[in-house]
Amino acid sequence: MGVRNGQQFIDGLKANPRDVWINGEKIGDVTTHPAFSRIVRQLARLYDAQVDPATRDKLTYVVPETGDRAGMAFMPAKTAADLRRRREAYYHWASMNFGLMGRSPDFLNVSLLAFAEAREIFGRAGQRYADNVLKYYEYIRDNDLFLSHALITPQNDRTKSSAEQQNLHMRVVKETAEGIYVKGARMVATLGAVADEMLMYCLPGIPESDADHALAFAVKVSDPGIRQICREPYALDGQRSDFDHPLSNNFEENDSLLIFDNVFVPWERVFMYRDIALNNALYTETALRNYSAHQTNTRALVKMQFAVGVAMAVARSIGADKFLHVQRMLGEALIGVEFLKSGLVRSEVECEPTAYGTVRPALPPLQALRTFLPTAYPKVVEAIQTVAAGGFMMMPSGADFAAPDLAGDTDLYYKGAGGMSSLDRARLFKLAWDLSGEAFGTRLLQYERYYAGDPVRTTASNYLQVQDDEMMRLVNEALAMAGDPEPARKLFSDAAE
């Protein structure tokens, strides 16, 4: 089949009804419901760009085995230049949504490529699991399907293991010759309501008692027994103006609790089964983070560039950029952008080989960026809030600008520096508030803090997984200069005594 366009993506959602609930209502058609219609259209734009002659070659490649085109995230890289091509495709898609969509399709597409290029790891439990991973990668690639996932157990009681949680967490409950049956819940399924399939696997650290929970498999979102309960939406299409809410109206990625009620999974869609050792080694031994962090850090680069641009625009709109302390805030934010650019390039230049004649990005610079962002992005948001200050609290709505009786006041009192009109300044401040103050913007902040996991543990892993040969070589060479202690010298000659 090859790559899909936007309408084919929408048609696929319509053809596969799913059990999705939001605000106590079961959704009949996610493509038209006001909680999802805008984000569906934004996803469709990404798919349309794949078939647009102007961007097709940047976003897709020709699969040698089929002769059809597939998304660039699926492309095995033979060289550092290929990794750069993948990054440029990530960047283009992310630019279409200002880096605000954390779960665009390329994220799990490249994650699936990581599994395919490490299929021998899955094969430790039997060759059929390795074969299943490769076939599933080819199936998703060739049909251009949109995947979501849910990795975290619900926050019921963090002091207990999953096995002690009264069957609340996703687990296998039955095994047959045809497949397995799965029951329980997972969070957070970002864009799960509008995905085609769910790729399920587990975070490391599962104890021996939780073998029933150590699973990796794939299901269709429309499979019987799969239900999603979505959080309250931050935006509903048609209820708020784009002038007042330009970002949240268009890029709201709803999250859901994913529930499995005796869901059947055929063996050909099972990749890992009750294997504690493999589960806990999966992230490191498949090098999954090398692939996913390459995409997420590229997306984060666009998001940082956008947020820093908003901060600078707000400062300039009121002349605050003339003050040294504001310049310092903006300068620190710009340093973060350069860190991201440099780390991405280094990960490509210092790429490492896989077992299949391909290469993958180097992890250390990408991991450093992943641990940098949970503090760097909040600082940019704080800079926007600090510079805008009380200006956020006084902005009129778009409707006020449309009221003839208010025209004289709105034109006069909301002007910016350098001749900036009241309308343009209000439009800018509405954009900035949507990014930094609204519920939508707060979710973006929380996402950046936790999308890579617990930031404390993630940062600590930089030390626990350090390759310290060169650092210790330097230390030891410096220590060698000291030599062994010598006998104490006399400070004065015998004659002086």
N, C-alpha and C positions, 0 to 999 in steps of 0.2 A: 504493500500500500504506500509506504513512504510518508513524508511529512503531511500533516493536515493543515487546512486553513481554518480561520476562525469559525466559519459557519459549520464546518464539519465537527469541530470541537463542541459547539453548542448542540448540534443535532445528536451527538453521542450522549450528552447529558439528558436530553429529552427522551431518548430511546431507552434509557436505563433508569427508571424511577427508583428512588432511594427513600429510606425511612429516616427523615430529617425533621427535627422539631426545633422551633424557635419561638420564644414568648408564649409557650403553651399551645402553639399551633403546629400541626403536621403540614409540612410543605408539599404541595402537589408538584410544582415545577420550579426547580431552583433557578432556572434561567430567567424567569419572569418575576419571581418574588422580590419585593423591594429591598430585602436584606441582602440579596445576592446578585441582582441583575447588573449592577454597575461593575462589580469585580469580575463577573463572567465576561462582560464586554471588554474589560481590560486584559483578561487572559486571552480572549479571542484576538485582540490586537497583536499579542505576541506571536500567536500562531499565524496570523496573516503576514507578519513580517518575514516568516520563513519561506513564503512562496512569492513574496514581492521581488521582482527582478532586481530591484535596487539593493536589496539586502540579503537575497537568498544565499549568495556565495559566502557571505560573512557568517550566517547563522546555521548553515547546513553543509553537509559533505555527502559525497556519493559513497555508499556502502559497496565495497568491492564484491562481496558475495552475492548481492542482489541487484546491483545497478540502480537502486532507488536512493533517494536522498533521505537523510536522517538528521536530527538535531545535532549540532556540533558537540553538545555535552556527551553524546554517546561515542564520539570518535576516539579510538585508541591513538595515543601519541607515540610517534617514533622518535621525535626529536624535541628539543627545547622550543623550536619554532612552532611545532604543533601545539605545545602547551600554551604558547602565546596566542595562537589562533583560537583556542578554546576560551582563553581569558577575554579576548576581544569580543567573542560572541556573548559571553556572560555580561560584559560591560554594556553592550548595545541593548540587550533586553532590560538590564537594570536601569539604564538611562531612560527607557520608555516609561518607567514608573518612579523615577527619582530615587531608586534604591530602597523604596518603602515596602516592596513585596518580598518578604523573607522566604516565601515558599513558592517562587516561580518554578515552572516545571524543570528547569535545568538543574535544580538542587538535587532532587532524587534521581534524575537521569544519570548524573555523573556518579552518584553514590552506587547506583546499580552497575555502572561500568567498573567501579572499584571492586565490587563483589565478583564480577565476571573475570577480572584480571587476577583475582586471588581465589579462584574456584577450587584450587587444590586444598585450600584450608578447609572449606566445607566438606571436601571429599574425605577428610580424615574419618568421618563417621560412616563412610560408604560412598562409592563412586556415583550412586544415583543422586546424591545431594549436589555434588559438583555439576553433574549434567543438568539438574533442575535449575541451578543458578544461571548457567550459560543460556539455556533455552528461554528462561524468563527474560533475561536481558535482551535477547534477540526479538522476543515477542513484543516487548514494550517499545524497543527501538523501531521495529518495522511497522508498528501500528500507531506510533507517536502518541501514546496514552499519557495522561497526567496522573502522577502518583502523589499521594500524601502519606503521612505516617503518624504514629503516636507512640512515643518511646517511654513515657513516664507512667508509673503506677499512680493511681489517684491518691490525693493527700488525705488518707483516712486516719492512719496512726503510724507516724514515722518511726516509732520505737519498736515496731513489730515487723517481722519478715512477711513477705506476701503469703506464705503458707499459713501464717497465723491471723490472716485478715478475713476470716469467715468467707472465703471464696469470692472476695470482692475484685481481686486482680486477675487479669487475663491469664488463662492457663488451659492446658489440655485436660479434657474430662473423659474422653473416650478414644480408643484406637480401633480401627477395623482394617481389613485388607485393602479397602478402597481409599482410606485417608484417616484424618483425625477430626475430632469435634472440639471446638474451643468455646470457652465461656468466661465472662468477667469483663472488666473495663480497663481502658487506658486513656491517658491524656498526653499531650494536647494535640488534637488533630487539626492543625491549621489548614484552612481551605478544604477540609475533609468533605464538606457538604457538596462541593463542586468538583471533586476529583473523580477520576475514573476507577482507580484501584488504590488499595492500601498495601504498602510494603511494611511488614511488621518484623521488628527484631528488638533486641533488648540492650539496655545499657550494661556495662560490665559491673561486677561486684555482687552477682547473685550468690547467695550462700547455698551450701549443699542441700539444705532442706527444701529449696525452691525449684527442684528439677522440673516439676510440671509447668513452671513458668518460663523455662529457658527454651524459647521457641523462635524460629524465624520462618516466615511464610508470607504468601500474598493472597489477597482476596479481592473480589470486585466489590465496590461500595454498594452495589445493588444486590449483593448476595442475600438470601433469606437469613434473618436473624441478626443482621447488622443494623444497629440504630445509632443515631447521633443526636445528642442534646446540645444545642449551641448556646453559647453565652449571649447575653443581651447585646444586640447590635449597637454600634456607635453611630450608625447612619442608616436611614431608610430612603431609598430612591424616591424623589418627588416631595419629600417632607421638609427639606432644608435647602436653601439656595446655594448654588455653587460659589457665589460671591463670598458668602460667609463661611463656607466649609469646603473649600476647593479640594483638599486632600482626602479628608475622611469620606466625602461623598463618592470618591472614585477608587480609593485603594484600601478600603476596609477589608482585612483578611479575617473573616470570622473564624473562631476556634471552637472546637466541640469536644465533648466527652464521647469517646468511641466505645460502644457497648457490643459485646459478642454474646448472643443468646443461643448457645448450642449451634454455632456456625460450623458447617462442614467444609473442610479444606482437603482436596484430593492430594495424594502423595506427590504428584508432579509439581505441586505448588508449595511443598514443604522443603526448606533449605537447611534447617537445623532442628533437631528434635531431642528435647530433654538432655541436653549436653552442657553441663555446667562449665567444664574446662574450656570448651570451644567458645561458649558464650562470653566468658570472661576474658578471653584472648582475642575476641573478634575485632575490636577496634584497632588494636595494635598490629595484629598479624595479617589482617587484610589491607592494612594501610588506608583504611576508609577515610581517616581525617585528612590525609594528603590530598585526596580528591575533593571532598566536600568543603574543606577550608579554602581551597583555591577558588571555588565558586562563591562561598559566603563572604570571603574577604574582598572579592571583586565587587560584589553587591554592596558591601559595607563601605567601600571606597566611594561609590556613587552617592550613597546616603550621606556620608561625611562631607563630600564636596557640596552637596545640596544644602545641608544644614549650615555649614560654614558660610556658604554664599548667602543664605537667609540672614545669618547673624551680621555679616558685613553690610548687606543691603539695609537692614534696620538701623544700624549705626550711622550709615551715610544719610539716611532719610531724615535724621534729626540732628546731624552734625556732631554726633557723639564720637565719631572716629577721629576727631581732632584731639582727643584727650589721651594722655599717655597710658593710663590704666586700661582704657578700652582697647587701645592698640596692642597692649600686652596680651589681653584676653584673646583677641583675634589672631595674634601671632602664634600663640600656643595652639590654637585650633588648626592653623595652617600647618604647623609641624606635624600634627596627627595625620593630615592628608599625605604629606611626604613620606611618613613612616609606612603607610599602607602601600603607596606606589612602589617603594623600594623593596619591601618584603615580598610583594608579589613577583617582581622581576627576579629577585634572588632565588625564590623557590623554583623558578623555571630554569634559570641558568645552572643551578646546582641540582638538577633533577637526578633521580635515581632509577636504576633499571628494575623492571618486573621480571617475572619468570617466563614471560611470553614475548620477549623481544620488543617490548614497549617501555616507555618511561612514565614516571609520575612525578609531580612536584615534590620538592624536599619539604619535610614537615617542620623543622625548627623555626624558620622565619614565619611560616603560616601560623604555627602555634603561638608564637610571640604576639602576632597581631590579634589572634583570638583572645588572648589574655589582656591585651592593651585596650580593646574596644569597650569592655564593660565600664571602664573609668573615663575613657576619652570621649565617647559619645555623650554621656551625661554632662560633661563639662561644656560641650558645645551648646546643649540645650539650656544649661544654666546661663551661659553667656547671652543667648537670645533673650531669656527672661530678664536678666540683669540690665541689659542695654535698653530693652523696650520699657521696662519698669511700669510706671502707672499708665503709660500709653495704651497698654493692653486693656485697661479697665474703662477707657473712655470711648472706644471706637463704636460708631453707629453701625447699624446693619445696612445691608444693601438697599433695603426698603426705604430707609431714611433718605438715601441719596435720590431715590425715585420720587420722593414727595415734593411737589412744586412749592408748597408753603415753607419747606425747610431749606430750599436751595441756597438762599443767601447765607444762612448759618453754616450749612455743611461745606459750602465752598470756601468760607472764610476761616473757620476755626480748626480745621483738621489738616491744614497745609503742612508740608514738610520743608526741610532745608533746601536751599539751592533752587527754589522755584518749583518744587515738587507739588503737584496738585493734591487737594484733599482726597479726591477719589483714588488717585494712585497710592497715596500713603495708606488710606484705609484698606485698600486691596492687599497691600504688602503686609500690614499688621494682622489682617485676618488670616493670611497664609501662615505667618509666623506663629500665631496663636494656635492654629490647627495643628502645627507641627510640634509645638512645645508646651501647650497648656491644656488642650482638649483631651478627653478620654482617649481619643485616637492617638494623639501624640504621646500620651503617657504609656499606652500599650507599646508603642514603638520603642520607648525608653526601656521598659521592662523586658522587651524582647531582646534588645541589644545586651542587656545585663546577663541574661540567662540562656540565650539560644545555644551557647556552647557548653552549657552545664553550670554547675556550681562554680562561680568565679574564683572562690578560694581554693577549691580542689584543682581547678584547671591551672591556676597560677602556680600552685605547689608542684604540679606535674612537670613544670619546666625544670625544676630542680631534680625531681625523682627520676626523670628520664634523660638527664643531661649527658651529653658526650663530652667529657671533660679532659680528654687526653692532652690537647694543646694547652689548656689552662694550667694543668698540673705540671706539664713539661716546663713551662715558664717559671712556675713557683719553685720547682726542684732545681732548676739551673741557678736561680737567685740564691737559694739556700746553700748550694754548693760553693758559692763565693765566700761564705763565712768560714768554711773549713772547720777544723776541730779547735777547741779552746787551747790557747797557749799558756805556759806558766806566766804568772804575773811578773812584769818587769819592774826593776828598781827605778824609782823616780829620780833618785840622786846617785851620783858616783860614789865609790868607796872613799875617795879623797875628801869629799864634802862631809862624810860622816866623821 
